[in-house]
Amino acid sequence: IFHFHFQIFGGLVWILVASSKVPEPMLQGWVMFVSVFCFVMSTALLCLYICGAHGGSSSWVTLDVICQETASLFYLSAAVLEAYLTYIAASKFTAHIYRENIAAVVFAFLATLVYVIHNLCSLLRWKSS
Protein backbone atom coordinates (compact mmCIF):
# COMPACT_ATOMS: atom_id res chain seq x y z
CA ILE A 1 0.00 0.00 0.00
CA PHE A 2 2.99 2.31 0.48
CA HIS A 3 3.75 2.15 -3.24
CA PHE A 4 0.80 4.40 -4.02
CA HIS A 5 2.09 6.95 -1.51
CA PHE A 6 5.48 6.79 -3.24
CA GLN A 7 3.83 7.62 -6.53
CA ILE A 8 1.76 10.47 -5.10
CA PHE A 9 4.47 12.17 -3.03
CA GLY A 10 7.21 11.45 -5.57
CA GLY A 11 5.09 12.84 -8.38
CA LEU A 12 4.28 15.96 -6.38
CA VAL A 13 7.95 16.53 -5.59
CA TRP A 14 8.81 16.01 -9.24
CA ILE A 15 6.17 18.51 -10.43
CA LEU A 16 6.86 21.10 -7.73
CA VAL A 17 10.62 21.04 -8.18
CA ALA A 18 10.25 21.22 -11.95
CA SER A 19 8.09 24.32 -11.64
CA SER A 20 10.13 25.99 -8.89
CA LYS A 21 12.81 28.58 -9.55
CA VAL A 22 16.11 27.71 -7.93
CA PRO A 23 19.24 29.81 -8.46
CA GLU A 24 21.53 26.74 -8.23
CA PRO A 25 20.88 24.42 -11.20
CA MET A 26 23.14 21.65 -9.86
CA LEU A 27 21.13 21.31 -6.66
CA GLN A 28 17.84 21.43 -8.48
CA GLY A 29 19.22 18.86 -10.92
CA TRP A 30 20.03 16.50 -8.03
CA VAL A 31 16.56 16.92 -6.55
CA MET A 32 14.98 16.27 -9.96
CA PHE A 33 17.19 13.21 -10.51
CA VAL A 34 16.20 11.79 -7.13
CA SER A 35 12.49 12.38 -7.61
CA VAL A 36 12.45 10.96 -11.15
CA PHE A 37 14.71 8.00 -10.30
CA CYS A 38 12.69 7.02 -7.22
CA PHE A 39 9.40 7.51 -9.07
CA VAL A 40 10.51 5.22 -11.91
CA MET A 41 12.06 2.68 -9.51
CA SER A 42 8.92 2.52 -7.37
CA THR A 43 6.69 2.21 -10.41
CA ALA A 44 8.84 -0.62 -11.79
CA LEU A 45 8.81 -2.48 -8.46
CA LEU A 46 5.04 -2.01 -8.16
CA CYS A 47 4.49 -3.38 -11.68
CA LEU A 48 6.77 -6.35 -11.00
CA TYR A 49 4.97 -7.07 -7.75
CA ILE A 50 1.52 -6.84 -9.34
CA CYS A 51 2.62 -9.14 -12.19
CA GLY A 52 3.82 -11.70 -9.65
CA ALA A 53 7.43 -11.57 -10.77
CA HIS A 54 8.57 -11.98 -7.18
CA GLY A 55 7.35 -15.58 -7.04
CA GLY A 56 7.35 -15.52 -3.24
CA SER A 57 11.16 -15.68 -3.06
CA SER A 58 13.13 -14.20 -0.21
CA SER A 59 15.43 -12.39 -2.64
CA TRP A 60 12.49 -10.12 -3.48
CA VAL A 61 12.44 -8.90 0.13
CA THR A 62 16.19 -8.21 -0.04
CA LEU A 63 15.72 -6.26 -3.27
CA ASP A 64 12.90 -4.28 -1.68
CA VAL A 65 15.07 -3.42 1.36
CA ILE A 66 17.98 -2.29 -0.82
CA CYS A 67 15.76 -0.16 -3.06
CA GLN A 68 13.95 1.46 -0.13
CA GLU A 69 17.19 2.22 1.71
CA THR A 70 18.65 3.81 -1.40
CA ALA A 71 15.50 5.84 -2.02
CA SER A 72 15.34 6.93 1.64
CA LEU A 73 18.90 8.23 1.58
CA PHE A 74 18.45 9.90 -1.80
CA TYR A 75 15.22 11.61 -0.77
CA LEU A 76 16.68 12.74 2.55
CA SER A 77 19.62 14.34 0.76
CA ALA A 78 17.33 15.94 -1.82
CA ALA A 79 14.92 17.28 0.80
CA VAL A 80 17.72 18.78 2.88
CA LEU A 81 19.31 20.40 -0.19
CA GLU A 82 15.98 21.80 -1.36
CA ALA A 83 15.24 23.17 2.12
CA TYR A 84 18.70 24.70 2.42
CA LEU A 85 18.51 26.35 -0.98
CA THR A 86 15.01 27.67 -0.28
CA TYR A 87 16.22 29.11 3.02
CA ILE A 88 19.26 30.77 1.42
CA ALA A 89 17.40 32.24 -1.55
CA ALA A 90 14.24 33.28 0.33
CA SER A 91 14.97 36.97 -0.10
CA LYS A 92 15.38 36.57 -3.88
CA PHE A 93 12.02 34.87 -4.42
CA THR A 94 8.59 36.36 -4.87
CA ALA A 95 5.91 35.08 -2.50
CA HIS A 96 4.48 32.70 -5.12
CA ILE A 97 7.84 31.13 -5.99
CA TYR A 98 8.75 30.88 -2.30
CA ARG A 99 5.49 29.01 -1.57
CA GLU A 100 6.17 26.59 -4.44
CA ASN A 101 9.62 25.85 -3.07
CA ILE A 102 8.25 25.38 0.45
CA ALA A 103 5.65 22.94 -0.92
CA ALA A 104 8.41 21.04 -2.73
CA VAL A 105 10.38 20.83 0.54
CA VAL A 106 7.37 19.62 2.51
CA PHE A 107 6.49 16.91 0.00
CA ALA A 108 10.14 15.86 -0.29
CA PHE A 109 10.25 15.32 3.47
CA LEU A 110 6.91 13.48 3.35
CA ALA A 111 8.24 11.24 0.58
CA THR A 112 11.34 10.62 2.72
CA LEU A 113 9.14 9.69 5.67
CA VAL A 114 7.07 7.26 3.59
CA TYR A 115 10.21 5.62 2.20
CA VAL A 116 11.70 5.29 5.71
CA ILE A 117 8.49 3.75 7.09
CA HIS A 118 8.36 1.30 4.19
CA ASN A 119 12.03 0.55 4.68
CA LEU A 120 11.42 -0.29 8.34
CA CYS A 121 8.54 -2.58 7.40
CA SER A 122 10.72 -4.22 4.74
CA LEU A 123 13.54 -4.72 7.24
CA LEU A 124 11.13 -6.38 9.69
CA ARG A 125 9.83 -8.60 6.90
CA TRP A 126 13.40 -9.38 5.82
CA LYS A 127 14.38 -10.28 9.37
CA SER A 128 11.44 -12.66 9.74
CA SER A 129 12.12 -14.45 6.43
N, C-alpha and C positions, 0 to 999 in steps of 0.2 A: 504494500500500500504506500510505502514511502516513495516509490518510483514516480508516482503522479505528483508528489510534492516536489521532487527533483525537477520535473519538467516545468511545473508552474513557476517556482522560484528561480530556477536557472534561466527560463525564458524571459522572465521579468528583468533579471539582472542584465541579460544580453540586450534586450530592447532599451532599457534605461541607460546603460553605459554607451550604447551606440548613439543614442540621441543626446547624451550629455556633452558639454564642452569642457574639455580638460586641457590645460596649457602644456602638459607633458605627454606627448604622444606615445613614448615608450611605456609609461605606466598604464595608460589607457589601453595600449596594445596587449599588455600582459593580462589585464582584467578581461578584455574581450577574448583572448585566447583561452583563458581558464573557463569562462562561461560557455563558450562554444564547445570546447573539448569535453567538458563535463556533461553538457546537454547531449552531445552526440554519443558519448560513452554510456550514459544512463539510458538513452533511447535504445541503443544496441543491446544492452544487457536485458532491458525489459522485453524487447522483441524475442531475444533468444530464450528467455524464461517462459514467455507465453507460448512459444513454439515447442517447448519441451526439450530443447537442446541440452539441458542440464542432465537429463536422464537419471536424476536422483543421486548423482555421484558426489562424493565429498570434495572433489577438486573444484566443484562449482562454488562451494562455500568459501574455499580458499581464494578463488578468483574474485568473489564478491568482496571479501575482506580487503584484499589488495587494492581493488578499484576504489572502494569507499575511503580507505585511508589516503590514497593519493588525491582523491577529489576533496577530502576534508582539508588536507594541507594546502592544496592549490587554492581553494576558496577562502581559507583563512588568510593566506598571503594576499590574495586579490582584494578582499574586503578591507584589510588593514591599509593597503596601499591606496585604495579608493578613498577611504576615510581621511587618511593623512593628506592626500592631495586636495580634497575638498576643504579641509581645515586651512591649509596653507593659502589656497586661492580664493577663499571666501570673499575677500574684499574686492576681487576682480570680477566677480560674477554678479549678474542681475539677480533679482529675487527668484525669477522663474527658473533660471539655470541652476541656481543654488538648491532650490527645492528638488529639481530632477536629480542632482548629484546626491543629495541626502537620501532620496528614495532608492537610488542605486546602492548606496551604502547599507541601508536598512535591509533590503532584500538580499544583498550579498551575505550579510551576517545571518539572516534567516536561512539562506541556502546552506551556509556553513553549519548551522545548528542542526538542520535536517540530515545532512551528510554525517555529522558526528553521532547523532542518535542512531541512524541506520548502521553506522560502523560498530557501535557498541552492541547492537542487536546481532549483527553478523559475527562479531567476536564471541558472543555468548553461544551462538549456534555452532560456530567453529569449534569451540571448546567442548561442547557436548557431543560432537560427532567423532 
